[in-house]
Amino acid sequence: YVSIFAAAINRGIPVLGAFHWSTIDNFEWNLGVKQRFGLVHVDRKTMERTMKESGRYWMRVIEKRGTK
C-alpha cells in the first residue's frame, strides 16, 4: 500500500503516517497463538525479539523514502 500513499501525497493529500496492524507478534482471538502476526518475532520462552523479513522490508521503505 506504499504506492497508494505515494499517489495520495502526489495529489496533495496530507498523509501524515500509517500504522502497521501489529509491531510484534500478538494474540489473535480466532487463532489463539497458532498464527503469528507482526514485524518482529517474539520467542515465547526467552522473550527474545528478532525482526522478521517484513520488518526489514518496512525498514528499507522508510530509509528509502525518509520523511518529508
NUVEXGU-104948 format. One record per residue: residue number from 1; chain; residue in one letter; x, y, z of N, C-alpha, C, O in turn. Coordinates in nm, 3 decimals, decimal comma. Layout:
! NUVEXGU-104948
{pos NUM unit A code A n_c1 X n_c2 Y n_c3 Z ca_c1 X ca_c2 Y ca_c3 Z c_c1 X c_c2 Y c_c3 Z o_c1 X o_c2 Y o_c3 Z}
...
***
This chain:
! NUVEXGU-104948
{pos 1 unit A code Y n_c1 0,079 n_c2 -0,119 n_c3 0,000 ca_c1 0,000 ca_c2 0,000 ca_c3 0,000 c_c1 0,084 c_c2 0,127 c_c3 0,000 o_c1 0,029 o_c2 0,237 o_c3 0,007}
{pos 2 unit A code V n_c1 0,214 n_c2 0,115 n_c3 -0,007 ca_c1 0,302 ca_c2 0,232 ca_c3 -0,015 c_c1 0,273 c_c2 0,312 c_c3 -0,140 o_c1 0,275 o_c2 0,435 o_c3 -0,137}
{pos 3 unit A code S n_c1 0,246 n_c2 0,243 n_c3 -0,252 ca_c1 0,218 ca_c2 0,315 ca_c3 -0,376 c_c1 0,088 c_c2 0,395 c_c3 -0,366 o_c1 0,076 o_c2 0,501 o_c3 -0,427}
{pos 4 unit A code I n_c1 -0,007 n_c2 0,347 n_c3 -0,289 ca_c1 -0,133 ca_c2 0,420 ca_c3 -0,269 c_c1 -0,106 c_c2 0,548 c_c3 -0,192 o_c1 -0,160 o_c2 0,654 o_c3 -0,225}
{pos 5 unit A code F n_c1 -0,021 n_c2 0,539 n_c3 -0,088 ca_c1 0,015 ca_c2 0,659 ca_c3 -0,012 c_c1 0,090 c_c2 0,758 c_c3 -0,100 o_c1 0,065 o_c2 0,878 o_c3 -0,094}
{pos 6 unit A code A n_c1 0,182 n_c2 0,708 n_c3 -0,180 ca_c1 0,259 ca_c2 0,796 ca_c3 -0,268 c_c1 0,167 c_c2 0,868 c_c3 -0,366 o_c1 0,183 o_c2 0,988 o_c3 -0,390}
{pos 7 unit A code A n_c1 0,071 n_c2 0,796 n_c3 -0,422 ca_c1 -0,024 ca_c2 0,858 ca_c3 -0,515 c_c1 -0,107 c_c2 0,966 c_c3 -0,444 o_c1 -0,131 o_c2 1,073 o_c3 -0,501}
{pos 8 unit A code A n_c1 -0,149 n_c2 0,938 n_c3 -0,322 ca_c1 -0,226 ca_c2 1,037 ca_c3 -0,246 c_c1 -0,143 c_c2 1,161 c_c3 -0,218 o_c1 -0,191 o_c2 1,273 o_c3 -0,233}
{pos 9 unit A code I n_c1 -0,019 n_c2 1,142 n_c3 -0,177 ca_c1 0,069 ca_c2 1,255 ca_c3 -0,149 c_c1 0,091 c_c2 1,336 c_c3 -0,275 o_c1 0,090 o_c2 1,459 o_c3 -0,271}
{pos 10 unit A code N n_c1 0,111 n_c2 1,269 n_c3 -0,388 ca_c1 0,130 ca_c2 1,339 ca_c3 -0,516 c_c1 0,007 c_c2 1,419 c_c3 -0,556 o_c1 0,019 o_c2 1,516 o_c3 -0,632}
{pos 11 unit A code R n_c1 -0,110 n_c2 1,381 n_c3 -0,507 ca_c1 -0,233 ca_c2 1,457 ca_c3 -0,536 c_c1 -0,256 c_c2 1,570 c_c3 -0,436 o_c1 -0,353 o_c2 1,644 o_c3 -0,446}
{pos 12 unit A code G n_c1 -0,164 n_c2 1,581 n_c3 -0,339 ca_c1 -0,176 ca_c2 1,689 ca_c3 -0,241 c_c1 -0,247 c_c2 1,651 c_c3 -0,113 o_c1 -0,275 o_c2 1,737 o_c3 -0,030}
{pos 13 unit A code I n_c1 -0,278 n_c2 1,524 n_c3 -0,096 ca_c1 -0,345 ca_c2 1,478 ca_c3 0,026 c_c1 -0,239 c_c2 1,467 c_c3 0,136 o_c1 -0,136 o_c2 1,402 o_c3 0,117}
{pos 14 unit A code P n_c1 -0,263 n_c2 1,531 n_c3 0,250 ca_c1 -0,162 ca_c2 1,531 ca_c3 0,357 c_c1 -0,159 c_c2 1,399 c_c3 0,435 o_c1 -0,221 o_c2 1,388 o_c3 0,541}
{pos 15 unit A code V n_c1 -0,089 n_c2 1,301 n_c3 0,384 ca_c1 -0,073 ca_c2 1,173 ca_c3 0,454 c_c1 0,035 c_c2 1,192 c_c3 0,559 o_c1 0,151 o_c2 1,216 o_c3 0,524}
{pos 16 unit A code L n_c1 -0,001 n_c2 1,181 n_c3 0,685 ca_c1 0,094 ca_c2 1,208 ca_c3 0,793 c_c1 0,157 c_c2 1,082 c_c3 0,850 o_c1 0,256 o_c2 1,090 o_c3 0,921}
{pos 17 unit A code G n_c1 0,101 n_c2 0,966 n_c3 0,819 ca_c1 0,159 ca_c2 0,843 ca_c3 0,871 c_c1 0,065 c_c2 0,725 c_c3 0,848 o_c1 -0,047 o_c2 0,741 o_c3 0,798}
{pos 18 unit A code A n_c1 0,113 n_c2 0,610 n_c3 0,885 ca_c1 0,034 ca_c2 0,487 ca_c3 0,874 c_c1 0,078 c_c2 0,395 c_c3 0,986 o_c1 0,191 o_c2 0,403 o_c3 1,034}
{pos 19 unit A code F n_c1 -0,011 n_c2 0,308 n_c3 1,027 ca_c1 0,020 ca_c2 0,214 ca_c3 1,134 c_c1 0,010 c_c2 0,072 c_c3 1,081 o_c1 -0,089 o_c2 0,035 o_c3 1,017}
{pos 20 unit A code H n_c1 0,111 n_c2 -0,005 n_c3 1,107 ca_c1 0,106 ca_c2 -0,147 ca_c3 1,076 c_c1 0,016 c_c2 -0,211 c_c3 1,182 o_c1 0,013 o_c2 -0,165 o_c3 1,296}
{pos 21 unit A code W n_c1 -0,057 n_c2 -0,315 n_c3 1,145 ca_c1 -0,152 ca_c2 -0,376 ca_c3 1,238 c_c1 -0,085 c_c2 -0,411 c_c3 1,369 o_c1 -0,141 o_c2 -0,382 o_c3 1,475}
{pos 22 unit A code S n_c1 0,031 n_c2 -0,472 n_c3 1,365 ca_c1 0,097 ca_c2 -0,513 ca_c3 1,488 c_c1 0,248 c_c2 -0,509 c_c3 1,471 o_c1 0,303 o_c2 -0,564 o_c3 1,375}
{pos 23 unit A code T n_c1 0,314 n_c2 -0,443 n_c3 1,563 ca_c1 0,460 ca_c2 -0,436 ca_c3 1,557 c_c1 0,523 c_c2 -0,568 c_c3 1,597 o_c1 0,618 o_c2 -0,613 o_c3 1,534}
{pos 24 unit A code I n_c1 0,471 n_c2 -0,628 n_c3 1,702 ca_c1 0,525 ca_c2 -0,757 ca_c3 1,747 c_c1 0,417 c_c2 -0,864 c_c3 1,737 o_c1 0,298 o_c2 -0,834 o_c3 1,723}
{pos 25 unit A code D n_c1 0,461 n_c2 -0,989 n_c3 1,745 ca_c1 0,364 ca_c2 -1,100 ca_c3 1,744 c_c1 0,259 c_c2 -1,076 c_c3 1,851 o_c1 0,290 o_c2 -1,031 o_c3 1,962}
{pos 26 unit A code N n_c1 0,136 n_c2 -1,105 n_c3 1,818 ca_c1 0,031 ca_c2 -1,081 ca_c3 1,915 c_c1 -0,067 c_c2 -1,197 c_c3 1,918 o_c1 -0,062 o_c2 -1,287 o_c3 1,835}
{pos 27 unit A code F n_c1 -0,156 n_c2 -1,193 n_c3 2,014 ca_c1 -0,261 ca_c2 -1,293 ca_c3 2,031 c_c1 -0,374 c_c2 -1,262 c_c3 1,934 o_c1 -0,420 o_c2 -1,148 o_c3 1,927}
{pos 28 unit A code E n_c1 -0,417 n_c2 -1,360 n_c3 1,860 ca_c1 -0,529 ca_c2 -1,344 ca_c3 1,766 c_c1 -0,650 c_c2 -1,415 c_c3 1,823 o_c1 -0,643 o_c2 -1,534 o_c3 1,855}
{pos 29 unit A code W n_c1 -0,761 n_c2 -1,345 n_c3 1,836 ca_c1 -0,878 ca_c2 -1,401 ca_c3 1,903 c_c1 -0,926 c_c2 -1,531 c_c3 1,840 o_c1 -0,961 o_c2 -1,625 o_c3 1,912}
{pos 30 unit A code N n_c1 -0,929 n_c2 -1,539 n_c3 1,709 ca_c1 -0,980 ca_c2 -1,660 ca_c3 1,644 c_c1 -0,880 c_c2 -1,775 c_c3 1,643 o_c1 -0,919 o_c2 -1,892 o_c3 1,650}
{pos 31 unit A code L n_c1 -0,752 n_c2 -1,743 n_c3 1,636 ca_c1 -0,650 ca_c2 -1,846 ca_c3 1,618 c_c1 -0,562 c_c2 -1,868 c_c3 1,741 o_c1 -0,473 o_c2 -1,953 o_c3 1,739}
{pos 32 unit A code G n_c1 -0,586 n_c2 -1,793 n_c3 1,847 ca_c1 -0,503 ca_c2 -1,807 ca_c3 1,966 c_c1 -0,359 c_c2 -1,774 c_c3 1,936 o_c1 -0,330 o_c2 -1,668 o_c3 1,881}
{pos 33 unit A code V n_c1 -0,268 n_c2 -1,864 n_c3 1,972 ca_c1 -0,126 ca_c2 -1,838 ca_c3 1,949 c_c1 -0,070 c_c2 -1,920 c_c3 1,833 o_c1 0,051 o_c2 -1,927 o_c3 1,816}
{pos 34 unit A code K n_c1 -0,157 n_c2 -1,981 n_c3 1,752 ca_c1 -0,112 ca_c2 -2,064 ca_c3 1,639 c_c1 -0,054 c_c2 -1,978 c_c3 1,527 o_c1 0,056 o_c2 -2,005 o_c3 1,479}
{pos 35 unit A code Q n_c1 -0,127 n_c2 -1,876 n_c3 1,486 ca_c1 -0,084 ca_c2 -1,788 ca_c3 1,377 c_c1 -0,002 c_c2 -1,674 c_c3 1,435 o_c1 -0,037 o_c2 -1,619 o_c3 1,540}
{pos 36 unit A code R n_c1 0,106 n_c2 -1,637 n_c3 1,368 ca_c1 0,191 ca_c2 -1,527 ca_c3 1,413 c_c1 0,169 c_c2 -1,406 c_c3 1,324 o_c1 0,157 o_c2 -1,418 o_c3 1,202}
{pos 37 unit A code F n_c1 0,164 n_c2 -1,289 n_c3 1,385 ca_c1 0,147 ca_c2 -1,163 ca_c3 1,314 c_c1 0,255 c_c2 -1,068 c_c3 1,360 o_c1 0,317 o_c2 -1,090 o_c3 1,465}
{pos 38 unit A code G n_c1 0,279 n_c2 -0,964 n_c3 1,286 ca_c1 0,370 ca_c2 -0,861 ca_c3 1,331 c_c1 0,497 c_c2 -0,852 c_c3 1,250 o_c1 0,524 o_c2 -0,935 o_c3 1,163}
{pos 39 unit A code L n_c1 0,575 n_c2 -0,751 n_c3 1,280 ca_c1 0,701 ca_c2 -0,725 ca_c3 1,212 c_c1 0,819 c_c2 -0,785 c_c3 1,287 o_c1 0,928 o_c2 -0,799 o_c3 1,231}
{pos 40 unit A code V n_c1 0,797 n_c2 -0,819 n_c3 1,413 ca_c1 0,903 ca_c2 -0,872 ca_c3 1,499 c_c1 0,857 c_c2 -1,003 c_c3 1,560 o_c1 0,749 o_c2 -1,012 o_c3 1,617}
{pos 41 unit A code H n_c1 0,941 n_c2 -1,107 n_c3 1,547 ca_c1 0,910 ca_c2 -1,237 ca_c3 1,606 c_c1 0,949 c_c2 -1,234 c_c3 1,754 o_c1 1,056 o_c2 -1,184 o_c3 1,789}
{pos 42 unit A code V n_c1 0,863 n_c2 -1,288 n_c3 1,839 ca_c1 0,892 ca_c2 -1,297 ca_c3 1,981 c_c1 0,904 c_c2 -1,444 c_c3 2,018 o_c1 0,809 o_c2 -1,521 o_c3 2,001}
{pos 43 unit A code D n_c1 1,021 n_c2 -1,483 n_c3 2,070 ca_c1 1,040 ca_c2 -1,619 ca_c3 2,120 c_c1 0,970 c_c2 -1,625 c_c3 2,255 o_c1 1,009 o_c2 -1,557 o_c3 2,349}
{pos 44 unit A code R n_c1 0,867 n_c2 -1,706 n_c3 2,264 ca_c1 0,784 ca_c2 -1,707 ca_c3 2,385 c_c1 0,856 c_c2 -1,763 c_c3 2,507 o_c1 0,816 o_c2 -1,735 o_c3 2,620}
{pos 45 unit A code K n_c1 0,961 n_c2 -1,842 n_c3 2,486 ca_c1 1,036 ca_c2 -1,896 ca_c3 2,600 c_c1 1,134 c_c2 -1,794 c_c3 2,657 o_c1 1,144 o_c2 -1,777 o_c3 2,779}
{pos 46 unit A code T n_c1 1,208 n_c2 -1,727 n_c3 2,568 ca_c1 1,312 ca_c2 -1,636 ca_c3 2,613 c_c1 1,271 c_c2 -1,489 c_c3 2,605 o_c1 1,339 o_c2 -1,402 o_c3 2,660}
{pos 47 unit A code M n_c1 1,159 n_c2 -1,461 n_c3 2,537 ca_c1 1,111 ca_c2 -1,326 ca_c3 2,511 c_c1 1,207 c_c2 -1,246 c_c3 2,421 o_c1 1,197 o_c2 -1,124 o_c3 2,411}
{pos 48 unit A code E n_c1 1,301 n_c2 -1,317 n_c3 2,356 ca_c1 1,391 ca_c2 -1,252 ca_c3 2,262 c_c1 1,313 c_c2 -1,210 c_c3 2,138 o_c1 1,228 o_c2 -1,284 o_c3 2,088}
{pos 49 unit A code R n_c1 1,344 n_c2 -1,091 n_c3 2,091 ca_c1 1,275 ca_c2 -1,038 ca_c3 1,973 c_c1 1,371 c_c2 -1,035 c_c3 1,855 o_c1 1,486 o_c2 -0,992 o_c3 1,867}
{pos 50 unit A code T n_c1 1,321 n_c2 -1,082 n_c3 1,739 ca_c1 1,400 ca_c2 -1,085 ca_c3 1,616 c_c1 1,317 c_c2 -1,025 c_c3 1,505 o_c1 1,202 o_c2 -1,065 o_c3 1,484}
{pos 51 unit A code M n_c1 1,375 n_c2 -0,929 n_c3 1,432 ca_c1 1,300 ca_c2 -0,867 ca_c3 1,324 c_c1 1,276 c_c2 -0,968 c_c3 1,212 o_c1 1,367 o_c2 -1,039 o_c3 1,170}
{pos 52 unit A code K n_c1 1,151 n_c2 -0,973 n_c3 1,165 ca_c1 1,114 ca_c2 -1,060 ca_c3 1,054 c_c1 1,149 c_c2 -0,992 c_c3 0,921 o_c1 1,184 o_c2 -0,874 o_c3 0,918}
{pos 53 unit A code E n_c1 1,141 n_c2 -1,068 n_c3 0,812 ca_c1 1,167 ca_c2 -1,010 ca_c3 0,680 c_c1 1,071 c_c2 -0,895 c_c3 0,652 o_c1 1,110 o_c2 -0,796 o_c3 0,591}
{pos 54 unit A code S n_c1 0,947 n_c2 -0,907 n_c3 0,697 ca_c1 0,850 ca_c2 -0,797 ca_c3 0,676 c_c1 0,896 c_c2 -0,671 c_c3 0,749 o_c1 0,878 o_c2 -0,560 o_c3 0,699}
{pos 55 unit A code G n_c1 0,955 n_c2 -0,687 n_c3 0,866 ca_c1 1,008 ca_c2 -0,572 ca_c3 0,939 c_c1 1,127 c_c2 -0,510 c_c3 0,868 o_c1 1,139 o_c2 -0,387 o_c3 0,861}
{pos 56 unit A code R n_c1 1,214 n_c2 -0,595 n_c3 0,814 ca_c1 1,329 ca_c2 -0,544 ca_c3 0,738 c_c1 1,281 c_c2 -0,473 c_c3 0,612 o_c1 1,340 o_c2 -0,372 o_c3 0,572}
{pos 57 unit A code Y n_c1 1,175 n_c2 -0,524 n_c3 0,548 ca_c1 1,119 ca_c2 -0,459 ca_c3 0,429 c_c1 1,073 c_c2 -0,317 c_c3 0,463 o_c1 1,108 o_c2 -0,222 o_c3 0,392}
{pos 58 unit A code W n_c1 0,996 n_c2 -0,303 n_c3 0,570 ca_c1 0,945 ca_c2 -0,171 ca_c3 0,606 c_c1 1,057 c_c2 -0,078 c_c3 0,649 o_c1 1,049 o_c2 0,043 o_c3 0,626}
{pos 59 unit A code M n_c1 1,162 n_c2 -0,132 n_c3 0,709 ca_c1 1,277 ca_c2 -0,051 ca_c3 0,744 c_c1 1,342 c_c2 0,005 c_c3 0,617 o_c1 1,380 o_c2 0,123 o_c3 0,614}
{pos 60 unit A code R n_c1 1,354 n_c2 -0,077 n_c3 0,513 ca_c1 1,412 ca_c2 -0,030 ca_c3 0,387 c_c1 1,322 c_c2 0,076 c_c3 0,322 o_c1 1,371 o_c2 0,175 o_c3 0,269}
{pos 61 unit A code V n_c1 1,191 n_c2 0,055 n_c3 0,326 ca_c1 1,097 ca_c2 0,153 ca_c3 0,269 c_c1 1,114 c_c2 0,287 c_c3 0,339 o_c1 1,122 o_c2 0,391 o_c3 0,274}
{pos 62 unit A code I n_c1 1,118 n_c2 0,284 n_c3 0,471 ca_c1 1,131 ca_c2 0,408 ca_c3 0,549 c_c1 1,264 c_c2 0,475 c_c3 0,521 o_c1 1,270 o_c2 0,597 o_c3 0,503}
{pos 63 unit A code E n_c1 1,372 n_c2 0,396 n_c3 0,518 ca_c1 1,504 ca_c2 0,453 ca_c3 0,490 c_c1 1,509 c_c2 0,517 c_c3 0,352 o_c1 1,567 o_c2 0,623 o_c3 0,333}
{pos 64 unit A code K n_c1 1,447 n_c2 0,450 n_c3 0,254 ca_c1 1,450 ca_c2 0,499 ca_c3 0,115 c_c1 1,368 c_c2 0,626 c_c3 0,100 o_c1 1,412 o_c2 0,722 o_c3 0,038}
{pos 65 unit A code R n_c1 1,249 n_c2 0,625 n_c3 0,156 ca_c1 1,157 ca_c2 0,739 ca_c3 0,138 c_c1 1,181 c_c2 0,849 c_c3 0,239 o_c1 1,158 o_c2 0,966 o_c3 0,210}
{pos 66 unit A code G n_c1 1,227 n_c2 0,813 n_c3 0,357 ca_c1 1,251 ca_c2 0,913 ca_c3 0,460 c_c1 1,124 c_c2 0,985 c_c3 0,500 o_c1 1,013 o_c2 0,935 o_c3 0,477}
{pos 67 unit A code T n_c1 1,139 n_c2 1,099 n_c3 0,559 ca_c1 1,023 ca_c2 1,180 ca_c3 0,597 c_c1 1,032 c_c2 1,312 c_c3 0,522 o_c1 1,140 o_c2 1,363 o_c3 0,494}
{pos 68 unit A code K n_c1 0,917 n_c2 1,365 n_c3 0,489 ca_c1 0,913 ca_c2 1,492 ca_c3 0,416 c_c1 0,821 c_c2 1,588 c_c3 0,485 o_c1 0,803 o_c2 1,701 o_c3 0,439}
***
